[in-house]
Amino acid sequence: MDYRISSYKVSTGNKPVSLACMIGGAVLLVLALIFDFMKISIPILGIELRGAFLVIGAIGIFVGLYFFPTETHHRNIINVIFLFPLLFAFAVTVIIPLILGVGYSFTDWDGIRMREVVGFANYIKMFSQPSFIWSILITVLFVVFNMILVNLVAFLLALLCTSRIKGMGFFRAAYFLPNLIGGIVLGYIWQFIFSNVVTKWTSALSGSQYSMLSDTKTAFIAIIIVYVWQYAGYIMLIYVTGLNTVPIDVLEAAAIDGASPMQTLFEIKIPMIASTFTICTFLTLTSAFKMFDVNLALTNGTGSVSDFMGSYITNGSEMLALNIYSTAVVENNYALGEAKAVLFFIILAAVSILQVRLTASKEVEL
């Protein structure tokens, strides 16, 4: 304790140096921003001066913070310095684009420049599109089906993989393997299966070739099959971890008391891994809402619906994420795509928070 106090007293001599570093770094950062806004280019030895000012200024501020002599807040300063690269990357890739996207949704932004503010015109336009409303409906339906099926299949696989059978490691690896395949590749693989292998089976059984991807309803079922096959293995590992945390002595006591396997499952295992169910349902919910790559590769959103809101639509299997991508990139309407993305974020955030609160309250009851 005495050593730390004495070292702190010695380190107070670094205060002028640390202040000089922070002030100098801040000045260089301001100059770099001024040069950038005013489009001033001053190359020195092939290096832009504003870029050098930006890097040196940031380093100067960090060095000044590191050596700043404060016994109370020094550890917090060090933590902030080490967390800064992660926080900066998160801000640049998530927070700032989210804020800019909300702003662009009220303009006529074309991906490059903004000419005027149009207010809520983009939001009014997207709700007047039957194809967008249809995408929301089938996305919600897709999420409901997959939350049930993925968690059910994953939990049953977890029970199998935690039972005393030979080759348990093989089964875990085999069930998890589909999750390692990229969504685009996986979609094209299953597209070949549905369009070639399945059609041969239907031809042999009924005499007519029929592909599940040729009809909107069966294409929707095909997407659910592929998603469950891909994602159940990943959720299974989380359930396996939860089941392995159940104390063995509790299970042995239940067996001694004469509890059946079903009673042990529903009265002991499931209540004791309630937090695992919360995690798995949250992951399944968010992943199903954001499902994009399999939808793109498997059907590309195609599928006809003869009458929906008085219109004929051709995106019968297009989920919400793919609809946003098609609006912004394919149709080159970035402002409308941003408006849809903002609504998508609000829906996903609200549903996720509601799901976590409901499952958390169930944990307390269990």
Secondary structure, DSSP 8 states (H G I E B T S, - for coil): -HHHHHHHHHHGGGHHHHHHHHHHHHHHHHHHHHHHHTT---EETTEEHHHHHHHHHHHHHHHHHHH---TTTHHHHHHHHHHHHHHHHHIIIIIHHHHHHHHHTTBT--SS----B-TTHHHHHHHT-HHHHHHHHHHHHHHHHHHHHHHHHHHHHHHHHTSS-TTHHHHHHHHHGGGGS-HHHHHHHHHHIIIIIHHHHHHHHHSS---GGGSHHHHHHHHHHHHHHHHHHHHHHHHHHHHHTS-HHHHHHHHHTT--HHHHIIIIIHHHTHHHHHHHHHHHHHHHHT--HHHHHHTTT-B-EEEETTEEESBTT--HHHHHHIIIIIS--HHHHHHHHHHHHHHHHHHHHHHHHHHHHHHHH-
